[in-house]
Amino acid sequence: MKRVAISIGDLNGIGAQLALSAHSQVSGMVKPLYVVDETMIRQAAKLLDMEIAEDFETVSPGAALFDIEPGVVSADSGRYSFFSFKKAIEMVKDGECDSLCTLPIHKKAWEKGGIAYRGHTEVLRDFFGKDAIMMLGRPGLYVALYTEHIPLSEVASMMDVERLRSFLLDFARETGARRVAVLGLNPHAGDDGVMGDEERIIAEAIAEANRERELFEGPIVPDIAFTPALRSRYEYYVAMYHDQGLAPLKALYFSESINVSLNLPILRSSVDHGTAFDIAYRGVKADMRSYLNAIAYLAGR
């Protein structure tokens, strides 16, 4: 069995509940090592009125302990989740574990805690000095994001032929995709320049990439890209910005999809949802499908 480091996420959210609830199923697929202090997981288990399995193996992230505040955005929980993630990365990098699975963090808590990153992918990109690619989805539909956590007003300025060409080729190599749908940026994919000319850049990048690997198609009109007819043709998509790709994906498969970091020297998967502060520690059963799918992805690689 593969050994997987699991960062605990924001302890004021549902990360601890997912880890404790799904442990028996997770340990049937991989050997999990949870990056959380025993003191903290005991505190969470008490608040949740849950038992901790005897084989629930933990390692300290080396962060300051704190009092869990259910559903609260706090600097303490933000810092702890960051150090849990950082320790998990190091464990995989150093060969102690085979891969990494991340439970949800809260971006505002990271900001409050003085963490200078907007999310997991940005940390991985900086840590390894590689252009990590964020891909989300589930078997049958995967969406890669050309731009991620930036304001919508900045997306057009990121359109660049060489950058997009490189992105497309890296994505194809990492996934083994045989056909990739590349979305346009503007409504109607620009309508031949009537609504914007960024599609000219996208088309040129596609043409350049296809000189090396003939498998990219587009720019495809974004508002029809995820219709049943096109989803029967494509399994892999490249969206130009965050919500363009993730709004349709989550409408279709919110509880099942996962987040995967590609183009890195390590393998990382994650749940494709947030901290769920609204239900954390309130006796509501969290949906474990995304977490279990993220583990299953690692187990199969």
Secondary structure in CASP SS format (residue, H / E / C, confidence):
PFRMAT SS
TARGET T0000
AUTHOR 0000-0000-0000
METHOD secondary structure of the structure
MODEL  1
M C 1.00
K C 1.00
R E 1.00
V E 1.00
A E 1.00
I E 1.00
S E 1.00
I C 1.00
G C 1.00
D C 1.00
L C 1.00
N C 1.00
G C 1.00
I C 1.00
G H 1.00
A H 1.00
Q H 1.00
L H 1.00
A H 1.00
L H 1.00
S H 1.00
A C 1.00
H H 1.00
S H 1.00
Q H 1.00
V H 1.00
S C 1.00
G C 1.00
M C 1.00
V C 1.00
K E 1.00
P E 1.00
L E 1.00
Y E 1.00
V E 1.00
V C 1.00
D C 1.00
E H 1.00
T H 1.00
M H 1.00
I H 1.00
R H 1.00
Q H 1.00
A H 1.00
A H 1.00
K H 1.00
L H 1.00
L H 1.00
D C 1.00
M C 1.00
E C 1.00
I C 1.00
A C 1.00
E C 1.00
D C 1.00
F C 1.00
E C 1.00
T E 1.00
V E 1.00
S C 1.00
P C 1.00
G C 1.00
A C 1.00
A C 1.00
L C 1.00
F C 1.00
D C 1.00
I C 1.00
E C 1.00
P C 1.00
G C 1.00
V C 1.00
V C 1.00
S C 1.00
A H 1.00
D H 1.00
S H 1.00
G H 1.00
R H 1.00
Y H 1.00
S H 1.00
F H 1.00
F H 1.00
S H 1.00
F H 1.00
K H 1.00
K H 1.00
A H 1.00
I H 1.00
E H 1.00
M H 1.00
V H 1.00
K H 1.00
D C 1.00
G C 1.00
E C 1.00
C C 1.00
D C 1.00
S E 1.00
L E 1.00
C E 1.00
T E 1.00
L C 1.00
P C 1.00
I C 1.00
H C 1.00
K H 1.00
K H 1.00
A H 1.00
W H 1.00
E H 1.00
K H 1.00
G C 1.00
G C 1.00
I C 1.00
A C 1.00
Y C 1.00
R C 1.00
G C 1.00
H H 1.00
T H 1.00
E H 1.00
V H 1.00
L H 1.00
R H 1.00
D H 1.00
F H 1.00
F H 1.00
G C 1.00
K C 1.00
D C 1.00
A C 1.00
I E 1.00
M E 1.00
M E 1.00
L E 1.00
G E 1.00
R E 1.00
P C 1.00
G C 1.00
L E 1.00
Y E 1.00
V E 1.00
A E 1.00
L E 1.00
Y C 1.00
T C 1.00
E C 1.00
H C 1.00
I C 1.00
P C 1.00
L H 1.00
S H 1.00
E H 1.00
V C 1.00
A H 1.00
S H 1.00
M H 1.00
M C 1.00
D C 1.00
V H 1.00
E H 1.00
R H 1.00
L H 1.00
R H 1.00
S H 1.00
F H 1.00
L H 1.00
L H 1.00
D H 1.00
F H 1.00
A H 1.00
R H 1.00
E H 1.00
T H 1.00
G C 1.00
A C 1.00
R C 1.00
R C 1.00
V E 1.00
A E 1.00
V E 1.00
L E 1.00
G C 1.00
L C 1.00
N C 1.00
P H 1.00
H H 1.00
A H 1.00
G H 1.00
D C 1.00
D C 1.00
G E 1.00
V C 1.00
M C 1.00
G E 1.00
D C 1.00
E H 1.00
E H 1.00
R H 1.00
I H 1.00
I H 1.00
A H 1.00
E H 1.00
A H 1.00
I H 1.00
A H 1.00
E H 1.00
A H 1.00
N H 1.00
R C 1.00
E C 1.00
R C 1.00
E C 1.00
L C 1.00
F E 1.00
E E 1.00
G E 1.00
P E 1.00
I E 1.00
V C 1.00
P H 1.00
D H 1.00
I H 1.00
A C 1.00
F C 1.00
T C 1.00
P H 1.00
A H 1.00
L H 1.00
R H 1.00
S C 1.00
R C 1.00
Y C 1.00
E C 1.00
Y E 1.00
Y E 1.00
V E 1.00
A E 1.00
M C 1.00
Y C 1.00
H H 1.00
D H 1.00
Q H 1.00
G H 1.00
L H 1.00
A H 1.00
P H 1.00
L H 1.00
K H 1.00
A H 1.00
L H 1.00
Y H 1.00
F C 1.00
S C 1.00
E C 1.00
S C 1.00
I E 1.00
N E 1.00
V E 1.00
S E 1.00
L E 1.00
N C 1.00
L C 1.00
P C 1.00
I C 1.00
L C 1.00
R E 1.00
S E 1.00
S E 1.00
V E 1.00
D C 1.00
H C 1.00
G C 1.00
T C 1.00
A C 1.00
F C 1.00
D C 1.00
I C 1.00
A C 1.00
Y C 1.00
R C 1.00
G C 1.00
V C 1.00
K C 1.00
A C 1.00
D C 1.00
M C 1.00
R H 1.00
S H 1.00
Y H 1.00
L H 1.00
N H 1.00
A H 1.00
I H 1.00
A H 1.00
Y H 1.00
L H 1.00
A H 1.00
G C 1.00
R C 1.00
END
